[in-house]
Amino acid sequence: MSNLDHGKFTRVTTLFHSLLGLDVFLLFFTGYAIMFNDELWWMLTLMGGASGVTAIHRITGIGLIALVVFWITLQIISSTGRSNFSKILPAKDDIDAFIQDIQFVLGRADERHPSARQFAGYKADEVPLLSYIGKGVVFIFSIELTLLAISGLLIWSKTGLAAMFQTKAAAMAFVTFHGLLGVIMLMGVMFHIFEHGMHPAFYPVETKAFIPRSMVPEHHGDDEEPDTTGIERLSLSPSWRTVSTIFGAMTVIGIVSVLIGSIFDEGYPVPRELAIGGGPASILLTIGINLGMIVLGVGLVLSMYGNVLRIRWEQQLEEEREPPAAADGGEPQTDGGQPNTDDAASEN
């Protein structure tokens, strides 16, 4: 282990992160199966056709609303939530970090600002829980999810939406808005998967996003605080270079294909009519859109893998806490040969 293994979130946050990720992945799969029903015919078929995929999309949409309401309520009523919320609010250091990062890119600063530090090269107590980039991601995702939920409710029934706003153009505006948000969020999620799944120090998954900090030891068995981060103990996986290159190319191709396909299919985010679908534009575009869905599929698999690691970690900690059993079935002995009665005394 290294100093980079410090925990990142609380247990509730890690579980919420996993549930939200699963819900968003299902919304993407079902939403784009509806949108690109020609290019993603196999996905549409697997989810029960048009009626099945629509039902799943609506159910997961309700799940998204429930998760958003739960999280907002938790931030208000719990002291930990209020404390965490205060930590993600932008501060002067974040503005200074952003300015210094621009100067660093332009070669006018020797190093990045302390509030912009992430991952390798620094100790856990020197790295902020969220840099200004991380705070931006939280706010952007929060706003997008809220707007997706509201616009999704409004376009639940396109006929009712058109009647409510009197004109077809106004109704289509909400459909366009919902689809545009979906495309923007798709890009963010795909880059998020690539960043945290293909990072060389954490490949193939960043366990800090799944294992709560309460389960990660503050010290790693050393008598003294190490002078380094411990990154020198890590070894680069032999498959990282090849996998990260292929996955990065798939991410870029997938995003570009979804953007172009949205225009060609005359659906989201530029619909000409409320009816969705326009036939596959080309074989290359079809391949690209499917590559984008594969990237999302990899993200779903990595999320499941991260939760498997968390469960195995919990089991290992539980086994380490259990006292050793005596070979004859009696009480375990202490060094002095007497039965260990500490546990019994504490129970009394």
C-alpha positions in Angstrom: 0.0 0.0 0.0 1.0 3.6 -0.4 0.0 7.0 0.9 -2.1 7.3 -2.2 -4.5 4.8 -0.8 -6.2 7.2 1.6 -10.0 7.2 1.6 -12.0 9.7 -0.3 -15.6 9.5 0.7 -17.9 8.4 3.5 -19.7 5.0 3.3 -23.0 6.6 2.4 -21.4 8.7 -0.3 -19.7 5.7 -1.9 -22.9 3.7 -1.9 -24.8 6.7 -3.3 -22.1 7.1 -6.0 -22.6 3.5 -7.1 -26.4 3.6 -7.1 -26.3 6.9 -9.0 -23.8 5.5 -11.5 -26.0 2.4 -12.2 -29.1 4.6 -12.7 -27.3 7.0 -15.0 -25.9 4.2 -17.1 -29.3 2.6 -17.5 -30.7 6.0 -18.5 -28.0 6.4 -21.1 -28.5 2.9 -22.5 -32.3 3.2 -22.7 -32.3 6.8 -24.0 -29.8 6.2 -26.8 -31.5 2.9 -27.7 -34.6 4.9 -28.3 -32.8 7.6 -30.1 -30.5 5.4 -32.3 -32.9 2.6 -32.7 -31.4 1.7 -36.0 -27.8 1.8 -35.0 -28.4 0.2 -31.6 -31.1 -2.3 -32.7 -29.4 -5.1 -30.7 -29.7 -3.1 -27.5 -33.3 -2.3 -28.2 -34.0 -6.0 -28.7 -32.2 -7.0 -25.5 -34.3 -4.6 -23.4 -37.7 -5.8 -24.8 -38.3 -3.7 -27.8 -39.7 -0.2 -27.9 -42.2 -0.7 -25.1 -39.7 -2.4 -22.8 -36.9 0.1 -23.3 -39.4 3.0 -22.7 -40.6 1.4 -19.5 -37.1 0.9 -18.2 -36.2 4.5 -19.1 -39.1 5.9 -17.2 -38.5 3.7 -14.2 -34.8 4.7 -14.0 -35.9 8.3 -14.5 -38.1 8.0 -11.4 -35.1 6.4 -9.6 -32.9 9.4 -10.6 -35.4 11.8 -9.0 -35.6 9.7 -5.9 -31.8 9.7 -5.6 -31.5 13.4 -6.1 -34.2 14.1 -3.5 -32.6 11.7 -1.1 -29.2 13.4 -1.5 -30.5 16.9 -1.1 -32.3 15.9 2.0 -29.3 14.2 3.4 -27.1 17.3 2.9 -29.7 19.4 4.8 -30.5 17.2 7.8 -27.1 15.6 8.5 -24.1 17.4 10.0 -21.7 15.5 7.8 -23.7 16.5 4.8 -23.7 20.1 5.7 -19.9 19.9 6.4 -19.3 18.2 3.1 -21.4 20.7 1.2 -19.4 23.6 2.7 -16.2 21.9 1.5 -17.3 21.8 -2.1 -18.2 25.5 -2.2 -15.8 27.5 -4.4 -13.3 29.5 -2.4 -10.6 32.1 -3.2 -7.9 29.3 -3.3 -9.9 27.6 -6.1 -9.8 30.8 -8.2 -6.1 31.3 -7.5 -5.5 27.6 -8.4 -7.4 28.1 -11.7 -5.3 31.2 -12.6 -2.1 29.6 -11.6 -2.9 26.5 -13.7 -3.4 28.7 -16.7 -0.1 30.3 -16.0 1.5 26.9 -15.5 0.2 25.7 -18.9 1.6 28.9 -20.6 4.9 28.4 -18.9 4.6 31.4 -16.6 4.5 29.4 -13.3 6.9 26.8 -12.0 4.3 24.5 -10.4 0.6 24.0 -9.9 -1.3 25.7 -7.0 -1.6 23.5 -3.8 -5.4 23.6 -4.2 -5.0 22.0 -7.6 -2.9 19.0 -6.5 -4.2 15.6 -7.3 -2.9 12.0 -7.0 0.8 11.3 -7.5 3.6 13.4 -6.2 2.0 14.5 -2.9 1.0 13.0 0.4 -2.6 12.4 1.3 -2.8 15.3 3.8 -1.3 17.6 1.1 -4.0 16.8 -1.5 -7.4 18.4 -1.1 -10.5 16.2 -1.0 -11.7 18.1 -4.1 -9.6 20.4 -6.3 -11.3 23.2 -8.1 -11.7 20.8 -11.0 -13.4 18.2 -8.8 -15.7 20.9 -7.4 -16.6 21.9 -10.9 -17.5 18.3 -11.8 -19.8 18.0 -8.8 -21.6 21.2 -9.6 -21.9 20.5 -13.3 -23.2 16.9 -12.7 -25.6 18.1 -10.0 -27.1 20.8 -12.3 -27.3 18.4 -15.3 -29.0 15.7 -13.3 -31.6 18.1 -11.8 -32.4 19.6 -15.2 -32.6 16.2 -16.8 -35.1 15.1 -14.2 -37.3 18.2 -14.6 -37.2 18.2 -18.4 -37.8 14.4 -18.5 -40.9 14.8 -16.4 -42.1 17.6 -18.8 -41.7 15.5 -21.9 -43.1 12.2 -20.4 -46.1 12.7 -22.7 -45.2 14.6 -25.8 -48.8 15.1 -26.7 -49.6 16.6 -23.3 -46.4 18.7 -23.5 -47.6 20.1 -26.9 -51.0 20.8 -25.5 -49.5 22.5 -22.4 -47.4 24.9 -24.4 -49.9 25.3 -27.2 -47.3 25.1 -30.0 -45.3 22.3 -31.4 -42.2 24.4 -31.5 -42.3 25.1 -27.8 -42.8 21.4 -27.1 -39.9 20.4 -29.3 -37.7 23.0 -27.4 -38.1 20.9 -24.3 -37.3 17.7 -26.2 -34.2 19.4 -27.6 -33.1 20.7 -24.2 -33.5 17.2 -22.7 -31.5 15.6 -25.5 -28.8 18.3 -25.5 -28.3 17.8 -21.7 -28.0 14.0 -22.3 -25.3 14.5 -25.0 -23.3 16.9 -22.8 -23.6 14.6 -19.8 -22.6 11.6 -22.0 -19.4 13.4 -22.9 -18.7 14.1 -19.2 -19.4 10.6 -18.1 -17.2 9.0 -20.8 -14.3 11.3 -20.0 -14.9 10.5 -16.3 -14.7 6.8 -17.0 -11.5 7.2 -18.9 -9.9 9.5 -16.3 -10.5 7.3 -13.3 -10.3 3.9 -15.0 -7.2 4.5 -17.0 -5.2 6.6 -14.5 -1.8 4.8 -14.4 -1.7 4.9 -10.6 -5.1 3.3 -10.1 -5.7 1.3 -13.3 -8.1 -0.5 -13.8 -10.3 1.2 -11.2 -9.9 3.9 -8.6 -10.8 2.1 -5.4 -11.0 5.3 -3.4 -14.3 6.0 -5.1 -15.7 2.7 -3.8 -14.0 2.0 -0.4 -15.0 4.5 2.2 -12.3 6.3 4.1 -13.5 4.8 7.4 -12.2 1.4 6.1 -8.8 2.7 5.0 -6.1 2.8 7.7 -4.5 6.2 8.3 -1.1 4.5 8.8 0.3 1.6 6.8 2.4 -0.1 9.4 5.4 2.2 9.3 6.8 3.5 12.6 7.4 6.9 11.2 5.6 9.1 8.7 7.2 8.4 5.3 8.9 11.2 3.5 7.4 10.2 0.1 3.9 9.4 -1.1 4.8 5.7 -1.6 4.2 6.0 -5.4 7.6 4.4 -5.9 6.1 1.2 -4.5 3.6 1.0 -7.3 4.4 -0.7 -10.6 2.8 0.1 -13.9 0.6 -2.6 -15.2 2.0 -4.1 -18.5 -1.4 -3.8 -20.2 -2.0 -0.2 -19.2 -0.3 1.5 -22.2 -2.2 -0.6 -24.8 -5.6 -0.6 -23.0 -5.5 3.1 -22.2 -4.6 3.9 -25.9 -7.4 1.8 -27.3 -9.9 2.9 -24.7 -9.0 6.6 -25.2 -9.6 6.3 -28.9 -12.9 4.6 -28.3 -14.0 7.4 -26.0 -13.2 10.1 -28.5 -14.7 8.2 -31.5 -17.8 7.4 -29.4 -18.4 11.0 -28.4 -17.9 12.4 -31.9 -20.2 9.7 -33.4 -23.0 10.4 -30.9 -22.8 14.1 -31.7 -22.9 13.6 -35.4 -25.5 10.9 -35.2 -27.7 13.2 -33.2 -27.8 15.6 -36.1 -28.1 13.1 -38.8 -31.0 11.2 -37.1 -32.7 14.6 -36.6 -33.5 13.7 -33.1 -31.6 14.8 -30.0 -30.2 17.4 -29.7 -31.5 18.8 -33.0 -35.0 17.3 -33.7 -37.0 18.3 -36.7 -40.0 16.4 -35.5 -41.1 14.8 -32.2 -40.7 11.4 -33.9 -37.3 9.9 -33.2 -35.1 8.0 -35.6 -34.0 8.5 -39.2 -32.2 5.4 -40.2 -28.5 4.6 -40.0 -26.5 7.3 -41.7 -23.4 5.2 -42.5 -21.6 2.0 -41.4 -18.8 4.1 -39.9 -21.2 6.2 -37.8 -23.0 3.1 -36.7 -19.7 1.6 -35.5 -18.8 4.8 -33.8 -22.1 5.0 -31.9 -21.7 1.4 -30.8 -18.2 2.1 -29.6 -19.6 4.9 -27.4 -22.0 2.4 -25.9 -19.2 0.0 -25.3 -17.3 2.7 -23.4 -20.4 3.1 -21.2 -20.6 -0.6 -20.7 -16.9 -0.7 -19.6 -17.8 2.0 -17.1 -20.6 -0.1 -15.7 -18.4 -3.1 -15.4 -15.7 -1.1 -13.6 -18.3 0.2 -11.2 -19.4 -3.3 -10.4 -15.8 -4.4 -10.0 -15.2 -1.5 -7.6 -18.1 -2.7 -5.5 -16.8 -6.3 -5.5 -13.4 -5.0 -4.2 -15.3 -3.1 -1.5 -17.1 -6.2 -0.4 -13.9 -8.3 -0.4 -12.2 -5.5 1.6 -15.0 -5.5 4.2 -14.8 -9.3 4.5 -11.0 -9.1 5.0 -11.3 -6.5 7.7 -14.0 -8.5 9.4 -11.8 -11.6 9.4 -8.9 -9.6 10.9 -11.2 -8.4 13.7 -12.3 -11.9 14.7 -10.3 -13.3 17.7 -8.4 -16.6 16.9 -10.3 -19.7 18.0 -8.7 -22.3 20.2 -7.7 -25.5 18.6 -9.7 -27.6 21.2 -12.8 -25.4 20.9 -12.1 -23.7 24.3 -11.2 -20.2 25.2 -8.2 -18.7 23.3 -5.1 -18.5 25.6 -3.1 -15.4 26.4 0.7 -15.3 26.5 0.6 -16.2 30.2 -1.4 -19.4 29.6 -4.6 -18.0 31.1 -7.9 -17.7 29.2 -8.6 -14.4 27.6 -11.4 -12.9 29.6 -11.2 -9.4 28.2 -14.1 -9.9 25.9 -16.3 -11.5 28.6 -15.5 -8.7 31.0 -16.4 -6.0 28.5 -19.7 -7.7 27.7 -20.6 -7.7 31.4 
